[in-house]
């Protein structure tokens, strides 16, 4: 049986290749642990000068995490879900703080966990196939794996917009927003990887040489309206602004938000807002771990996975069903720090 993540050295590069094509390379605990172990070994190996992260085959880079496992665990004692988050977030943090350059190739679907292993990279390559999103509010979750850090640092209120709606960005939009550092045609990726592995010092010149002009970034045209309609301090305020706008774009966003978990939207908005003033990535991951362990055992997450992934009836029954039903106290409890012995740490 093929390994779910292929780890090897090639030239002067450590290669991480996700290899679960039937699951669009969704991450599980074993994959995260294996990647973390390889990074630890390569960190002290002078023969490895750079790390490349991509996927072996299939239509996506990484569609997220092992949602079914997390929901199954959440329906019980939640221990497997917490174990997964702990290891995954340590992987995210290891990449964020890695001393050697990392190149992530976001060719295809890049969502959830795929965002978590690509955004920490020094070089983030988008292509015409890139589809980037944090769609967690649709399944009762929240934009974790550092989402509170990355989304909060996007221009204006785009982070709030992406966190609440789960809107998908293409490669050109990722480049324009700084989520990608380079835009290459997918056909050029194999050559880029081979050249970088042979001569890691040439990474910047290789990526610059093979980059092509990206198409117009469609989201730029909506920056003003996003900043205006997603500026409210509360999700209720966002709904009110969209309803009062009267325009077609606002109506579409309002309809989209109407399908999302009210609890998840409140958690996600607060996460992005607080992430903007967070002073370190480790603190972000500790906060997200506290939230994740609780949300994994929540009604909305288990119900969201049932409705969108298991039964696929696309009719989740959220509880509370309205924004007004989600109290500030309930959100405060989700964000509460964990006891010292249970809290997330980088190692």
PyMOL commands that set and color helices and strands:
alter all, ss='L'
color gray80, all
select helices_A, chain A and resi 21-23+29-43+67-74+79-96+113-118+136-139+147-153+158-165+171-177+186-198+200-210+218-229+235-245+248-257+262-275+281-295+299-310+328-335
alter helices_A, ss='H'
color red, helices_A
select strands_A, chain A and resi 5-10+13-18+50-55+60-62+101-106+109-111+123-126+131-133+169-170+182-183
alter strands_A, ss='S'
color yellow, strands_A
deselect
rebuild
show_as cartoon
